[in-house]
Amino acid sequence: MNNQDESLLLYLNEAIATTRNKEALFKIVTEKLRLIFPFDSIAIVTFDSTLQRKRIFLRDLLDGAPPLMPNEPDVTPVAGTPIEVFLRDTRVQQVDIMKLLADYPNYEPFQKMQKRQMPNLTVAPLRTSGQLVGLLVMAARRRPTFSADDLTLLGKIGSLIAVAVSNTLAFEEVARREQEKSVQLTINNALLSSKNREQLFRTVATELDRIIPCDYFGLRIQRPDAATESFAEFAKAPDGTFDFLGEDRWEGLQGREAMQAETFGLFSEPAIHIGTDFLSLTTQYRMLRHAAEQHGTRSMLGVPLWVEHDQKAVLVLASRSPENFTTAHLELMKSLVPQITLAMQNLFAFEQIEALRAQLEQEKTYLIDEINTTAKFEDFVGTSTVMQQVQNRIRQVAPTDTTVLVQGETGTGKELVARALHNLSPRKGRALIKINCAALPAQLIESELFGHEKGAFTGAFDRRIGKFELADGGTIFLDEVGELPLDLQAKLLRVLQEKEFERIGGRRVIKTDARVVAASNRILEDEVAAGRFRADLYYRLDVFPIRLPALRERPEDIEPLMRHFLERFTKQMGKPVRGLRERDLRALRQYNWPGNVRELEHVLEQAVIVSEGPFLEFAGFSATRTPVATPDTSGSLKTLRELERDHILAALRRTGGRVSGPTGAALLLDINPKTLEARMKKLGIQRMVGVAE
């Protein structure tokens, strides 16, 4: 090695020790290398620790033309590129790219080298502490001639450059981590100082933009069976600030909700879409095509904040630059997910404070209304013997704390009995709390009954007081108790036995002194026999049963009930009193009334509304309703089970076999669809068979 070579090594060593900027260092290395080794283009490729992925660390074409090697913003696989050939022999190599093009004909840098007549490559390994960290790649139009000393010198230079590259990568990592900590600190400070959604996430978008330049920042939420909704979205203005985007910007865009919903799944996992990948997605997703055409979007980065069974939330960044986002950016965003999620949850909580206050006021009003609601025996219209027996049983049990089970068909007045029991009891000064067990999804009934703690499940951003807690000292009415899932039946049994429960997600045992009144239009004995209702719970509820008769069992009460409802509706609506034709009265008396008193009430309300002449009009009631069959004294009567089956079949015929929905038999019969399906199963009625019969 001559003095010139030693001087070069010393110079490079000093430059590496004193220069921290990689562009400046690369310029020094390029200038000095060209004094000894002729080349027209130079690049440094770095590897990960496994040598499976590569990154273009620096590259330059010395004649000022665009670089031969693309400015890869991200790490890419080594497999499938000529780099894997160079890794097989990590000595200094001289290669003719024409030979490699036969095996890698689509490798873009080699195609450019061939086009610019630079077929000669010199590849030197970059090692530090025995570890290969990269390659120094030089391309030349003329094949250079290297002596053994030249190759030795190039190897030593490679070792120096390897140190410089390792140092630079380390400095970059330190700087990246400092930036991450800065963003995290800023977000934390914003969380502590701001409760305003727009202000907080504008700060987050501004801070992220320092590290990951973007033109759009968006947080969106998708709830089950609903369109996606914006939580906070911003677009970068020409002055570099971020403007808040409202939902009104979508006015005039047809099919927007479906477009957003189909795009949401793109980011169920962390992902970046750049360059040709993004452009290919615009052909599949209408919203991405809209963003590309209207806003010039060319790349996106997205991470899920949470993906649960009931909702999803994602954070998306978008840019007009086609190569804007890298895997490093994606890792940074993933590290920020817990903080951004916490920010959203806190904001949900802050924003719900006012709603909760309003809800508490409503509950207070609700409790006062319930306390002041009176149910007198005057509300039990009719003087039939069976109704007199019901009223007598109510009088007997009302002063006690005994659990009461009210059974009867739909529309017979089970809630009216619960009100009477409460208002005739010593608990009438406290609340009567009602809950319909069939009106709520199974996963929500437990929360309604027993409450939940904040964070007990996704969406539980606040503590909720359950109905049993509200009913402490009063009465709780469990309507349609037969609809409770089996697991909740066990928890209800504990409340009845031990007078205690825990909120969902809570550990504190809460005592309750609530008198339980349960009701069901199912025959619970049959449900127990079928395994759908716990026998032990049934016997706990059926301490004092009260059975409400169907309206067809007390036909003498139909006319008094009609007079009662007509008087009430004419006063409420300011309608004149109209006469009742004998034929209509006869039809009303003969009708089977599967919906019982409630159905009679609805029929009369409709008649008061539509009638215009001197008589009440029943909208074709006698022609469209099926009357009770005239008793045949010569033969046996049908059983109630047979009558019920016949009536359900008649309703199914009228609705074309449809059970639920606005035109279904359940609505026609004024019964819960699930209850109707259970009745059909019990009675052996199949939907299509029933229609055909």
Buried (B, 14 or more C-beta within 10 A) or exposed (E): EEEEBEEBBEEBBEBBEEBEEBEEBBBBBBEBBBEBBBBBBBBBBBBEEEBEBBBBBBBBBEEEEEBBBBEBBBBBEBEEBBBBBBBEEBEBBBBEBEEBBEEBEEBEBBBBBEEBEBBBBBBBBBBBEEEBBBBBBBBBBEEBEBEEEBBBBBBBBBBBBBBBBBBBBEEEEEEBEEBBEEBBEBBEEBBEEBBEBEEBBBBBBBBBBEBBBBBBBBBBBBEEEEEBEBBBBBBBEEEEEBEBBEEEEBEEBEEBEEBBBBBBEBBEEBBBBBBEEBBEBBEEBBBBBBBBEEEEBBBBBBBBBBBEEEBBBBBBBBBBBBBBBBBBBBBBBEEBBEBBBBBBBBBBBBBEEEEBEEBEEEBEEBBEEBBEEEBEBEEBBBEBEBBEEBEEBBEEBBEBEBBBBBBBBBBBBBBBBBBBBBBBBEBBEBBBBBBBBBEBEEEEBBBBBBBBBEBBBBBBBBBBBBBBBBBBEBBBBBBBBBBBBEEBBEBBBEBBEEBEBBBBBBEEEBEBEBBBBBBBBBEBEEBBEEEBBBEEBBEBBBBBEBBBBBBBBBBEBBBEBBEBBBEBBBEEEEBEEBEBBEEBBEBBBBBBBBBBBBBBBBBBBBBBEEBEEEEBBBEEBBEEBBEEEEEEEEEEEBEEEEBBBBBBBBBBBBBEBBBBEEEBBBBBBBBBBBBBBBBBEBBEBEBEEBBEE
